[in-house]
Amino acid sequence: MSHANAALTPRARLRLARLVVESNWTYAAAAKMFMVA
């Protein structure tokens, strides 16, 4: 189980993936928004 404030919970991973796939964000821009590398 993930920590409640973890950067990449399953829900956050889905949001990040949608930004890249559906909104055509770059991987770098999406990672920066989620403060991950």
mmCIF file of the N, C-alpha and C atoms, coordinates in Angstrom:
data_MODEL
# 
_entry.id   MODEL 
# 
loop_
_atom_site.group_PDB 
_atom_site.id 
_atom_site.type_symbol 
_atom_site.label_atom_id 
_atom_site.label_alt_id 
_atom_site.label_comp_id 
_atom_site.label_asym_id 
_atom_site.label_entity_id 
_atom_site.label_seq_id 
_atom_site.pdbx_PDB_ins_code 
_atom_site.Cartn_x 
_atom_site.Cartn_y 
_atom_site.Cartn_z 
_atom_site.occupancy 
_atom_site.B_iso_or_equiv 
_atom_site.pdbx_formal_charge 
_atom_site.auth_seq_id 
_atom_site.auth_comp_id 
_atom_site.auth_asym_id 
_atom_site.auth_atom_id 
_atom_site.pdbx_PDB_model_num 
ATOM 1   N N  . MET A 1 1  ? 0.840  -1.181 0.000   1.00 0.00 ? 1  MET A N  1 
ATOM 2   C CA . MET A 1 1  ? 0.000  0.000  0.000   1.00 0.00 ? 1  MET A CA 1 
ATOM 3   C C  . MET A 1 1  ? 0.885  1.245  0.000   1.00 0.00 ? 1  MET A C  1 
ATOM 4   N N  . SER A 1 2  ? 0.504  2.228  -0.770  1.00 0.00 ? 2  SER A N  1 
ATOM 5   C CA . SER A 1 2  ? 1.255  3.477  -0.879  1.00 0.00 ? 2  SER A CA 1 
ATOM 6   C C  . SER A 1 2  ? 0.955  4.389  0.296   1.00 0.00 ? 2  SER A C  1 
ATOM 7   N N  . HIS A 1 3  ? 1.919  5.233  0.605   1.00 0.00 ? 3  HIS A N  1 
ATOM 8   C CA . HIS A 1 3  ? 1.701  6.286  1.589   1.00 0.00 ? 3  HIS A CA 1 
ATOM 9   C C  . HIS A 1 3  ? 0.670  7.250  1.023   1.00 0.00 ? 3  HIS A C  1 
ATOM 10  N N  . ALA A 1 4  ? -0.199 7.792  1.855   1.00 0.00 ? 4  ALA A N  1 
ATOM 11  C CA . ALA A 1 4  ? -1.293 8.652  1.387   1.00 0.00 ? 4  ALA A CA 1 
ATOM 12  C C  . ALA A 1 4  ? -0.808 9.868  0.602   1.00 0.00 ? 4  ALA A C  1 
ATOM 13  N N  . ASN A 1 5  ? 0.368  10.390 0.929   1.00 0.00 ? 5  ASN A N  1 
ATOM 14  C CA . ASN A 1 5  ? 0.889  11.577 0.251   1.00 0.00 ? 5  ASN A CA 1 
ATOM 15  C C  . ASN A 1 5  ? 1.959  11.249 -0.780  1.00 0.00 ? 5  ASN A C  1 
ATOM 16  N N  . ALA A 1 6  ? 2.082  9.989  -1.141  1.00 0.00 ? 6  ALA A N  1 
ATOM 17  C CA . ALA A 1 6  ? 3.092  9.588  -2.118  1.00 0.00 ? 6  ALA A CA 1 
ATOM 18  C C  . ALA A 1 6  ? 2.819  10.254 -3.465  1.00 0.00 ? 6  ALA A C  1 
ATOM 19  N N  . ALA A 1 7  ? 3.886  10.605 -4.146  1.00 0.00 ? 7  ALA A N  1 
ATOM 20  C CA . ALA A 1 7  ? 3.750  11.314 -5.426  1.00 0.00 ? 7  ALA A CA 1 
ATOM 21  C C  . ALA A 1 7  ? 3.074  10.459 -6.488  1.00 0.00 ? 7  ALA A C  1 
ATOM 22  N N  . LEU A 1 8  ? 3.348  9.175  -6.488  1.00 0.00 ? 8  LEU A N  1 
ATOM 23  C CA . LEU A 1 8  ? 2.818  8.334  -7.564  1.00 0.00 ? 8  LEU A CA 1 
ATOM 24  C C  . LEU A 1 8  ? 1.944  7.198  -7.034  1.00 0.00 ? 8  LEU A C  1 
ATOM 25  N N  . THR A 1 9  ? 0.860  7.560  -6.399  1.00 0.00 ? 9  THR A N  1 
ATOM 26  C CA . THR A 1 9  ? -0.157 6.579  -6.040  1.00 0.00 ? 9  THR A CA 1 
ATOM 27  C C  . THR A 1 9  ? -0.794 6.101  -7.341  1.00 0.00 ? 9  THR A C  1 
ATOM 28  N N  . PRO A 1 10 ? -1.524 5.013  -7.316  1.00 0.00 ? 10 PRO A N  1 
ATOM 29  C CA . PRO A 1 10 ? -2.170 4.570  -8.567  1.00 0.00 ? 10 PRO A CA 1 
ATOM 30  C C  . PRO A 1 10 ? -3.018 5.666  -9.222  1.00 0.00 ? 10 PRO A C  1 
ATOM 31  N N  . ARG A 1 11 ? -3.725 6.435  -8.432  1.00 0.00 ? 11 ARG A N  1 
ATOM 32  C CA . ARG A 1 11 ? -4.555 7.509  -8.991  1.00 0.00 ? 11 ARG A CA 1 
ATOM 33  C C  . ARG A 1 11 ? -3.687 8.589  -9.636  1.00 0.00 ? 11 ARG A C  1 
ATOM 34  N N  . ALA A 1 12 ? -2.582 8.943  -8.986  1.00 0.00 ? 12 ALA A N  1 
ATOM 35  C CA . ALA A 1 12 ? -1.690 9.967  -9.543  1.00 0.00 ? 12 ALA A CA 1 
ATOM 36  C C  . ALA A 1 12 ? -1.014 9.466  -10.816 1.00 0.00 ? 12 ALA A C  1 
ATOM 37  N N  . ARG A 1 13 ? -0.653 8.176  -10.845 1.00 0.00 ? 13 ARG A N  1 
ATOM 38  C CA . ARG A 1 13 ? -0.057 7.613  -12.056 1.00 0.00 ? 13 ARG A CA 1 
ATOM 39  C C  . ARG A 1 13 ? -1.020 7.696  -13.226 1.00 0.00 ? 13 ARG A C  1 
ATOM 40  N N  . LEU A 1 14 ? -2.293 7.451  -12.961 1.00 0.00 ? 14 LEU A N  1 
ATOM 41  C CA . LEU A 1 14 ? -3.303 7.546  -14.010 1.00 0.00 ? 14 LEU A CA 1 
ATOM 42  C C  . LEU A 1 14 ? -3.411 8.983  -14.509 1.00 0.00 ? 14 LEU A C  1 
ATOM 43  N N  . ARG A 1 15 ? -3.417 9.944  -13.617 1.00 0.00 ? 15 ARG A N  1 
ATOM 44  C CA . ARG A 1 15 ? -3.481 11.352 -14.022 1.00 0.00 ? 15 ARG A CA 1 
ATOM 45  C C  . ARG A 1 15 ? -2.267 11.727 -14.857 1.00 0.00 ? 15 ARG A C  1 
ATOM 46  N N  . LEU A 1 16 ? -1.079 11.268 -14.432 1.00 0.00 ? 16 LEU A N  1 
ATOM 47  C CA . LEU A 1 16 ? 0.143  11.573 -15.173 1.00 0.00 ? 16 LEU A CA 1 
ATOM 48  C C  . LEU A 1 16 ? 0.079  10.952 -16.570 1.00 0.00 ? 16 LEU A C  1 
ATOM 49  N N  . ALA A 1 17 ? -0.348 9.703  -16.651 1.00 0.00 ? 17 ALA A N  1 
ATOM 50  C CA . ALA A 1 17 ? -0.441 9.028  -17.948 1.00 0.00 ? 17 ALA A CA 1 
ATOM 51  C C  . ALA A 1 17 ? -1.431 9.729  -18.870 1.00 0.00 ? 17 ALA A C  1 
ATOM 52  N N  . ARG A 1 18 ? -2.544 10.186 -18.317 1.00 0.00 ? 18 ARG A N  1 
ATOM 53  C CA . ARG A 1 18 ? -3.535 10.887 -19.143 1.00 0.00 ? 18 ARG A CA 1 
ATOM 54  C C  . ARG A 1 18 ? -2.982 12.189 -19.692 1.00 0.00 ? 18 ARG A C  1 
ATOM 55  N N  . LEU A 1 19 ? -2.181 12.896 -18.893 1.00 0.00 ? 19 LEU A N  1 
ATOM 56  C CA . LEU A 1 19 ? -1.570 14.126 -19.395 1.00 0.00 ? 19 LEU A CA 1 
ATOM 57  C C  . LEU A 1 19 ? -0.711 13.834 -20.615 1.00 0.00 ? 19 LEU A C  1 
ATOM 58  N N  . VAL A 1 20 ? 0.067  12.760 -20.543 1.00 0.00 ? 20 VAL A N  1 
ATOM 59  C CA . VAL A 1 20 ? 0.981  12.427 -21.635 1.00 0.00 ? 20 VAL A CA 1 
ATOM 60  C C  . VAL A 1 20 ? 0.215  11.910 -22.855 1.00 0.00 ? 20 VAL A C  1 
ATOM 61  N N  . VAL A 1 21 ? -0.717 10.996 -22.633 1.00 0.00 ? 21 VAL A N  1 
ATOM 62  C CA . VAL A 1 21 ? -1.404 10.343 -23.749 1.00 0.00 ? 21 VAL A CA 1 
ATOM 63  C C  . VAL A 1 21 ? -2.511 11.213 -24.342 1.00 0.00 ? 21 VAL A C  1 
ATOM 64  N N  . GLU A 1 22 ? -3.372 11.747 -23.494 1.00 0.00 ? 22 GLU A N  1 
ATOM 65  C CA . GLU A 1 22 ? -4.545 12.461 -23.995 1.00 0.00 ? 22 GLU A CA 1 
ATOM 66  C C  . GLU A 1 22 ? -4.293 13.940 -24.256 1.00 0.00 ? 22 GLU A C  1 
ATOM 67  N N  . SER A 1 23 ? -3.407 14.549 -23.454 1.00 0.00 ? 23 SER A N  1 
ATOM 68  C CA . SER A 1 23 ? -3.178 15.992 -23.595 1.00 0.00 ? 23 SER A CA 1 
ATOM 69  C C  . SER A 1 23 ? -1.860 16.310 -24.287 1.00 0.00 ? 23 SER A C  1 
ATOM 70  N N  . ASN A 1 24 ? -1.159 15.256 -24.737 1.00 0.00 ? 24 ASN A N  1 
ATOM 71  C CA . ASN A 1 24 ? 0.097  15.402 -25.485 1.00 0.00 ? 24 ASN A CA 1 
ATOM 72  C C  . ASN A 1 24 ? 1.177  16.176 -24.737 1.00 0.00 ? 24 ASN A C  1 
ATOM 73  N N  . TRP A 1 25 ? 1.229  16.023 -23.420 1.00 0.00 ? 25 TRP A N  1 
ATOM 74  C CA . TRP A 1 25 ? 2.308  16.624 -22.646 1.00 0.00 ? 25 TRP A CA 1 
ATOM 75  C C  . TRP A 1 25 ? 3.566  15.795 -22.886 1.00 0.00 ? 25 TRP A C  1 
ATOM 76  N N  . THR A 1 26 ? 4.726  16.434 -22.757 1.00 0.00 ? 26 THR A N  1 
ATOM 77  C CA . THR A 1 26 ? 5.970  15.671 -22.813 1.00 0.00 ? 26 THR A CA 1 
ATOM 78  C C  . THR A 1 26 ? 6.151  14.950 -21.478 1.00 0.00 ? 26 THR A C  1 
ATOM 79  N N  . TYR A 1 27 ? 6.960  13.888 -21.496 1.00 0.00 ? 27 TYR A N  1 
ATOM 80  C CA . TYR A 1 27 ? 7.245  13.181 -20.247 1.00 0.00 ? 27 TYR A CA 1 
ATOM 81  C C  . TYR A 1 27 ? 7.868  14.139 -19.236 1.00 0.00 ? 27 TYR A C  1 
ATOM 82  N N  . ALA A 1 28 ? 8.781  14.980 -19.716 1.00 0.00 ? 28 ALA A N  1 
ATOM 83  C CA . ALA A 1 28 ? 9.478  15.905 -18.824 1.00 0.00 ? 28 ALA A CA 1 
ATOM 84  C C  . ALA A 1 28 ? 8.519  16.898 -18.179 1.00 0.00 ? 28 ALA A C  1 
ATOM 85  N N  . ALA A 1 29 ? 7.592  17.442 -18.950 1.00 0.00 ? 29 ALA A N  1 
ATOM 86  C CA . ALA A 1 29 ? 6.642  18.415 -18.408 1.00 0.00 ? 29 ALA A CA 1 
ATOM 87  C C  . ALA A 1 29 ? 5.714  17.759 -17.386 1.00 0.00 ? 29 ALA A C  1 
ATOM 88  N N  . ALA A 1 30 ? 5.248  16.563 -17.690 1.00 0.00 ? 30 ALA A N  1 
ATOM 89  C CA . ALA A 1 30 ? 4.365  15.864 -16.759 1.00 0.00 ? 30 ALA A CA 1 
ATOM 90  C C  . ALA A 1 30 ? 5.109  15.510 -15.474 1.00 0.00 ? 30 ALA A C  1 
ATOM 91  N N  . ALA A 1 31 ? 6.343  15.036 -15.598 1.00 0.00 ? 31 ALA A N  1 
ATOM 92  C CA . ALA A 1 31 ? 7.138  14.699 -14.419 1.00 0.00 ? 31 ALA A CA 1 
ATOM 93  C C  . ALA A 1 31 ? 7.399  15.931 -13.567 1.00 0.00 ? 31 ALA A C  1 
ATOM 94  N N  . LYS A 1 32 ? 7.666  17.053 -14.206 1.00 0.00 ? 32 LYS A N  1 
ATOM 95  C CA . LYS A 1 32 ? 7.907  18.295 -13.466 1.00 0.00 ? 32 LYS A CA 1 
ATOM 96  C C  . LYS A 1 32 ? 6.660  18.697 -12.686 1.00 0.00 ? 32 LYS A C  1 
ATOM 97  N N  . MET A 1 33 ? 5.496  18.564 -13.302 1.00 0.00 ? 33 MET A N  1 
ATOM 98  C CA . MET A 1 33 ? 4.254  18.916 -12.625 1.00 0.00 ? 33 MET A CA 1 
ATOM 99  C C  . MET A 1 33 ? 4.028  18.049 -11.388 1.00 0.00 ? 33 MET A C  1 
ATOM 100 N N  . PHE A 1 34 ? 4.392  16.761 -11.486 1.00 0.00 ? 34 PHE A N  1 
ATOM 101 C CA . PHE A 1 34 ? 4.198  15.844 -10.370 1.00 0.00 ? 34 PHE A CA 1 
ATOM 102 C C  . PHE A 1 34 ? 5.414  15.795 -9.441  1.00 0.00 ? 34 PHE A C  1 
ATOM 103 N N  . MET A 1 35 ? 6.415  16.617 -9.747  1.00 0.00 ? 35 MET A N  1 
ATOM 104 C CA . MET A 1 35 ? 7.638  16.706 -8.947  1.00 0.00 ? 35 MET A CA 1 
ATOM 105 C C  . MET A 1 35 ? 8.324  15.349 -8.780  1.00 0.00 ? 35 MET A C  1 
ATOM 106 N N  . VAL A 1 36 ? 8.451  14.626 -9.896  1.00 0.00 ? 36 VAL A N  1 
ATOM 107 C CA . VAL A 1 36 ? 9.173  13.358 -9.925  1.00 0.00 ? 36 VAL A CA 1 
ATOM 108 C C  . VAL A 1 36 ? 10.183 13.402 -11.066 1.00 0.00 ? 36 VAL A C  1 
ATOM 109 N N  . ALA A 1 37 ? 11.110 12.483 -11.040 1.00 0.00 ? 37 ALA A N  1 
ATOM 110 C CA . ALA A 1 37 ? 12.129 12.461 -12.088 1.00 0.00 ? 37 ALA A CA 1 
ATOM 111 C C  . ALA A 1 37 ? 11.781 11.452 -13.159 1.00 0.00 ? 37 ALA A C  1 
# 
